[in-house]
Amino acid sequence: MENTQDKHPIPCDSRETVLLWSLVLSAVGIAHVVRQSGEDWILLVPENLHDEAVRQIELFQLENKNREDKIQAPKSRPLRYTRTAIWTVLLVSAVMSTTFRYEIRQEVLEIGTAYSDAILRGQWWRVITALFIHEDPSHFLSNMMIGGFIIFWLIEETSPGTGWFLTLLTGAAGNYLNALAHGYDGHLSIGASTAVFGALGTLFAIRAVKTGKKGLLKETLCALASGLALLAMLGAGGKNVDLGAHLFGYLSGLFCGAVSELIFRQRMQYAGRFLGAAALLIVGIAWISAIKHMH
């Protein structure tokens, strides 16, 4: 009968585990005995080798855990802001649809259109209010269907507040740069497509900065291809399509996205509430300024 009194136990929770640990100890040459105690299992090792046996088992478990983490790492990140993104897109769409009301339509066009002459004379609010005005329902729906999808992914990449702030910022910057390019030639522009292009440029710039040099070429080519595809979907040849606004919105997005990612890095979600509130405040001040100027 084998003497086990000079052996120390190492408890195990299952037969599969004890057999695995037994293989580990066998591989490093530590003598041991496998025993079952009721529903539990134990490994019995010599007293002078107990600490070394425990160390070898812990090393094995740590190596196994690291390997599992590496295998799981490539899994895609779960969506974080799906419900918030959908509801905010629907809310913004509902607000924009009020500009079609017959009784206020003419006044909204007069005070809110991005009129280059007026913008250059100091009516700054027009670069923002113009984003909320559309030529007709089909123009509005095309912008919001395509734009909603892009803004959804921008929000997932950053946060709801940050995503909407960057969309507003790039749209306004695009309208202002477009006004500068046209000067005092009486150019008029309306529609959210400038902000949609801005959101797309922002999204790709953020991803390009995150991937670094290794994925920069791929992200750049993807950004150019997507920009051209979006231009084709929104219409590149229509008489009322403002190519300048689209281009400047996209370029503004590339710049703002790269700068914001370099500055904030992983802290974008923490700045989200502040930036979201700032976006709401800016929009409110812009429309109040427009209404006050009318009177």
Secondary structure, 3 states (H helix, E strand, C coil): CCCCCCEEEEEECCHHHHHHHHHHHHHCCCCCEEEEECCEEEEEEEHHHHHHHHHHHHHHHHHHHHHHHHHHCCCCCCCCCHHHHHHHHHHHHHHHHHHHCHHHHHHHHHHHCEEHHHHHCCCCCHHHHHHHCCCCHHHHHHHHHHHHHHHHHHHHHCCHHHHHHHHHHHHHHHHHHHHHHHCCCCCEECCCHHHHHHHHHHHHHHHHHHHHHHHHHHHHHHHHHHHHHHHHHHCCCCCCCCHHHHHHHHHHHHHHHHHHHHHHHHHHHHHHHHHHHHHHHHHHHHHHHHHHHHC
